[in-house]
Amino acid sequence: MSGTGFDAGDTFLEYWLSLPRRDAQSIPAYADFDPAKITPILPHVFVAHSHGPHDYRVSLRGTWLEEFVGRQNANENIFDFYQGADRENYETFVHDVLHRPAVGVIDRSINIKGMREYTFPSLFCPFLDASNTPTIMVGVAVMEGSKTWEMDNARELMRHIKFRDFKLLSIANIS
């Protein structure tokens, strides 16, 4: 199995790979997703649903993500956090995760002048909806080395986030 580069991502990827497949694309059904199987990483898990090609809304977010991103952002389009080239890259990445399909890993960094750099990796895995269409993503996001400071200043940190790398892992190569 190819690693994601972070422990919570590897844990979720291992779980995702263990789910039954019902389609030729090797994507599990969201109906088979059981959060009880991944309780140690639930604070970092999110679920996003497609509402159109440029509109993916987070319907569920773990407690760590709720605190980091903020409860007021529930059901916002995930692309609205980004602008310009970052938004375009992110939209292409999400489209590829769902329609190639592939498992996606994003490596982001946050660097605020005069402070240390933080890494913010995330894993995105496609799921089929009730009509067997890949419109749902479930994933995990962490901030490596996070402490209380990040939670208190999440809004400030989000303004400084930069993408370092987008990586798509072929489902055929990791299954």
NUVOTOR-831934 format. One record per residue: z negated, x negated, y negated of N, C-alpha, C in turn; residue in one letter. Coordinates in steps of 0.1 Angstrom, whole numbers, padded with zeros to 4 digits, always signed. Last residue first. Example, Ala and Ser with C-alpha at 12.3 -4.5 7.8 and 13.67 -1.06 7.14 Angstrom:
// residues 2
-0071-0128+0022-0071-0137+0011-0079-0129+0000S
-0078-0132+0057-0078-0123+0045-0078-0132+0033A
// end
This chain:
// residues 175
+0042+0048+0006+0038+0057+0017+0036+0050+0030S
+0054+0029-0011+0039+0030-0010+0034+0039+0001I
+0081+0032-0010+0075+0019-0008+0060+0019-0006N
+0086+0059-0016+0090+0053-0003+0084+0040+0000A
+0078+0060-0042+0070+0067-0032+0073+0062-0018I
+0078+0033-0063+0086+0041-0055+0077+0047-0044S
+0061+0032-0092+0060+0027-0078+0068+0037-0070L
+0067+0021-0124+0069+0031-0115+0069+0026-0101L
+0049+0011-0153+0054+0007-0139+0055+0019-0130K
+0048-0001-0185+0050+0011-0177+0055+0006-0163F
+0027-0020-0206+0036-0019-0195+0036-0006-0189D
+0014-0017-0230+0018-0030-0226+0028-0030-0215R
+0010+0004-0258+0015+0003-0245+0019-0012-0242F
-0020+0006-0277-0006+0001-0276-0002+0000-0261K
-0042+0023-0299-0037+0021-0286-0023+0016-0286I
-0054+0029-0323-0050+0015-0321-0044+0012-0307H
-0063+0054-0323-0053+0051-0333-0048+0037-0331R
-0083+0053-0303-0071+0060-0300-0060+0057-0310M
-0105+0042-0317-0098+0034-0307-0084+0040-0304L
-0113+0063-0334-0108+0051-0340-0100+0043-0330E
-0121+0081-0314-0110+0085-0324-0104+0072-0330R
-0143+0068-0302-0130+0070-0295-0118+0074-0304A
-0168+0058-0308-0157+0055-0317-0143+0058-0311N
-0186+0064-0288-0189+0068-0302-0178+0067-0312D
-0173+0053-0266-0175+0067-0267-0178+0072-0281M
-0174+0026-0273-0162+0032-0271-0163+0047-0273E
-0202+0020-0272-0195+0019-0284-0182+0026-0284W
-0211+0022-0246-0214+0033-0255-0205+0032-0267T
-0183+0006-0229-0197+0007-0231-0199+0019-0241K
-0159-0006-0206-0163+0004-0216-0178+0004-0217S
-0144-0022-0189-0155-0028-0197-0161-0019-0207G
-0115-0003-0191-0122-0014-0184-0132-0021-0194E
-0114+0030-0190-0113+0019-0200-0122+0008-0194M
-0091+0050-0171-0104+0044-0173-0102+0034-0185V
-0077+0078-0155-0077+0069-0166-0091+0063-0168A
-0057+0095-0131-0070+0089-0134-0068+0079-0146V
-0040+0126-0123-0041+0111-0124-0055+0107-0128G
-0014+0148-0116-0029+0145-0115-0030+0130-0116V
+0010+0169-0128+0006+0155-0126-0009+0155-0125M
+0034+0193-0119+0020+0190-0121+0018+0175-0119I
+0059+0199-0111+0056+0202-0125+0042+0198-0129T
+0081+0200-0088+0072+0190-0093+0069+0191-0108P
+0081+0230-0070+0087+0222-0080+0077+0212-0086T
+0071+0250-0052+0076+0237-0047+0084+0229-0057N
+0059+0270-0065+0073+0273-0062+0080+0260-0056S
+0033+0261-0071+0035+0271-0060+0049+0274-0056A
+0041+0225-0076+0035+0238-0080+0037+0248-0069D
+0035+0192-0064+0043+0204-0064+0035+0217-0068L
+0027+0163-0083+0023+0174-0073+0033+0185-0075F
+0026+0128-0090+0032+0141-0091+0027+0150-0080P
+0002+0108-0107+0008+0111-0094+0014+0126-0095C
-0006+0081-0127-0001+0094-0127+0006+0097-0114F
-0032+0060-0140-0023+0063-0129-0019+0078-0130L
-0040+0037-0166-0039+0051-0161-0029+0051-0149S
-0060+0013-0184-0050+0017-0174-0051+0031-0170P
-0068-0001-0210-0069+0013-0207-0059+0017-0197F
-0087-0028-0222-0076-0023-0214-0079-0009-0210T
-0096-0041-0254-0099-0033-0243-0087-0029-0235Y
-0105-0069-0273-0094-0061-0268-0099-0053-0255E
-0131-0071-0298-0124-0075-0286-0113-0065-0282R
-0125-0073-0334-0132-0069-0322-0125-0073-0309M
-0109-0081-0354-0123-0085-0355-0131-0080-0343G
-0088-0053-0351-0091-0065-0358-0106-0068-0358K
-0087-0039-0319-0090-0036-0333-0094-0050-0339I
-0067-0030-0294-0071-0042-0301-0074-0039-0315N
-0061-0018-0264-0066-0014-0277-0072-0026-0283I
-0034-0013-0241-0045-0021-0247-0049-0015-0260S
-0023+0000-0209-0024+0000-0224-0035-0009-0228R
-0002+0006-0183-0012-0004-0188-0012-0004-0203D
+0004+0031-0161+0005+0026-0175-0006+0017-0178I
+0021+0039-0132+0009+0033-0137+0013+0028-0152V
+0032+0066-0111+0033+0058-0123+0020+0052-0127G
+0052+0073-0083+0038+0072-0089+0039+0063-0100V
+0081+0094-0085+0074+0082-0083+0060+0083-0087A
+0111+0112-0076+0098+0111-0082+0092+0097-0078P
+0119+0116-0104+0125+0105-0096+0122+0108-0081R
+0104+0135-0117+0117+0139-0113+0124+0128-0104H
+0078+0127-0124+0080+0140-0118+0093+0142-0112L
+0081+0101-0134+0071+0103-0124+0074+0116-0117V
+0101+0105-0153+0105+0098-0141+0094+0100-0130D
+0087+0119-0173+0098+0126-0167+0102+0119-0153H
+0068+0099-0180+0063+0112-0173+0075+0119-0166V
+0086+0080-0191+0078+0077-0180+0073+0089-0173F
+0097+0095-0213+0106+0090-0202+0098+0087-0190T
+0073+0098-0228+0081+0110-0223+0090+0106-0212E
+0067+0071-0233+0058+0079-0226+0065+0092-0220Y
+0088+0064-0249+0086+0057-0237+0077+0065-0228N
+0084+0081-0271+0097+0082-0263+0095+0075-0250E
+0059+0073-0280+0061+0086-0275+0074+0087-0267R
+0065+0046-0288+0055+0049-0278+0057+0063-0272D
+0084+0050-0308+0088+0044-0295+0078+0047-0284A
+0067+0077-0324+0078+0068-0324+0082+0063-0310G
+0034+0083-0312+0045+0085-0321+0056+0074-0319Q
+0009+0102-0294+0017+0090-0296+0029+0094-0305Y
-0004+0125-0288-0013+0114-0291-0004+0102-0296F
+0015+0144-0279+0011+0144-0293+0001+0133-0298D
+0018+0143-0252+0027+0134-0260+0023+0134-0275F
+0001+0162-0242-0003+0149-0241+0006+0139-0249I
-0006+0191-0261+0005+0183-0255+0001+0169-0254N
-0039+0204-0254-0029+0198-0263-0018+0191-0255E
-0060+0213-0238-0047+0220-0237-0037+0215-0248N
-0085+0200-0258-0081+0207-0246-0068+0214-0247A
-0095+0187-0280-0081+0184-0276-0076+0191-0263N
-0121+0190-0283-0113+0198-0292-0098+0196-0288Q
-0134+0171-0267-0132+0185-0262-0122+0193-0270R
-0121+0138-0265-0127+0149-0273-0124+0163-0268G
-0117+0114-0252-0106+0120-0260-0111+0131-0269V
-0143+0108-0242-0135+0098-0248-0124+0104-0258F
-0153+0132-0231-0161+0124-0241-0152+0115-0249E
-0132+0137-0213-0136+0147-0223-0144+0140-0234E
-0133+0115-0197-0121+0117-0205-0125+0127-0216L
-0158+0119-0184-0156+0107-0192-0144+0109-0202W
-0153+0144-0171-0163+0143-0182-0161+0130-0190T
-0117+0152-0167-0131+0147-0162-0140+0145-0174G
-0098+0180-0174-0101+0166-0178-0115+0163-0173R
-0071+0203-0171-0085+0198-0167-0086+0184-0170L
-0048+0205-0185-0055+0217-0182-0069+0214-0178S
-0027+0191-0207-0038+0188-0199-0047+0201-0197V
+0008+0197-0208-0006+0200-0213-0016+0197-0203R
+0037+0186-0220+0028+0185-0208+0014+0186-0213Y
+0067+0188-0232+0055+0195-0234+0047+0195-0221D
+0094+0183-0229+0086+0175-0238+0072+0181-0241H
+0104+0202-0211+0107+0188-0209+0099+0179-0218P
+0076+0225-0203+0090+0222-0208+0092+0207-0208G
+0051+0224-0194+0055+0236-0201+0068+0234-0208H
+0035+0209-0167+0047+0210-0175+0048+0223-0181S
+0001+0200-0167+0011+0209-0162+0023+0208-0172H
-0024+0177-0156-0015+0181-0166-0003+0189-0160A
-0056+0166-0150-0046+0174-0145-0037+0179-0156V
-0076+0137-0146-0070+0147-0154-0059+0154-0146F
-0106+0118-0139-0094+0125-0135-0089+0135-0145V
-0130+0106-0144-0118+0099-0150-0105+0106-0146H
-0150+0119-0131-0151+0118-0145-0138+0112-0152P
-0142+0115-0103-0138+0127-0110-0140+0126-0125L
-0148+0093-0087-0139+0091-0098-0136+0103-0106I
-0165+0103-0067-0169+0092-0075-0161+0089-0087P
-0150+0126-0055-0161+0128-0065-0165+0115-0073T
-0128+0132-0040-0128+0120-0049-0139+0121-0059I
-0130+0155-0025-0127+0143-0018-0127+0130-0026K
-0133+0175-0043-0145+0171-0036-0143+0158-0028A
-0107+0182-0052-0115+0173-0060-0127+0168-0053P
-0080+0185-0033-0094+0188-0032-0102+0178-0040D
-0047+0197-0031-0056+0188-0039-0071+0193-0038F
-0031+0216-0021-0038+0207-0012-0048+0198-0018D
-0018+0227-0043-0028+0236-0035-0036+0227-0025A
+0000+0208-0050-0012+0209-0058-0023+0217-0051Y
+0015+0191-0023+0014+0204-0031+0000+0203-0038A
+0030+0158-0025+0021+0168-0020+0020+0180-0029P
+0063+0147-0019+0053+0150-0030+0043+0160-0024I
+0086+0139-0006+0073+0133-0002+0063+0135-0013S
+0110+0152-0009+0106+0142-0019+0093+0135-0016Q
+0111+0172+0010+0119+0160+0013+0115+0149+0003A
+0078+0186+0014+0091+0186+0009+0098+0172+0012D
+0052+0184+0021+0059+0196+0025+0073+0196+0020R
+0026+0163+0032+0038+0164+0024+0046+0176+0030R
-0010+0160+0029+0002+0164+0036+0014+0165+0026P
-0026+0130+0015-0023+0145+0015-0010+0148+0022L
-0029+0103+0013-0034+0109+0025-0031+0124+0026S
-0020+0096-0012-0011+0092+0000-0016+0099+0013L
-0042+0104-0027-0029+0111-0029-0020+0108-0017W
-0061+0084-0019-0063+0099-0016-0050+0106-0016Y
-0049+0061-0029-0052+0062-0014-0054+0077-0010E
-0049+0068-0056-0037+0066-0049-0038+0067-0034L
-0077+0068-0061-0069+0081-0062-0056+0079-0055F
-0083+0041-0057-0090+0052-0049-0082+0064-0050T
-0067+0028-0075-0064+0026-0061-0071+0037-0053D
-0079+0038-0099-0065+0041-0096-0062+0039-0081G
-0104+0026-0097-0103+0041-0097-0088+0045-0094A
-0096-0002-0098-0103+0004-0087-0101+0019-0086D
-0063-0013-0108-0077-0009-0111-0083+0000-0100F
-0039-0019-0097-0045-0029-0107-0059-0025-0112G
-0027-0004-0078-0025+0000-0092-0030-0010-0102T
-0010-0018-0049-0022-0015-0058-0018-0011-0072G
+0008-0005-0022+0008-0013-0035-0004-0009-0043S
+0000-0008+0012+0000+0000+0000+0000-0009-0012M
// end
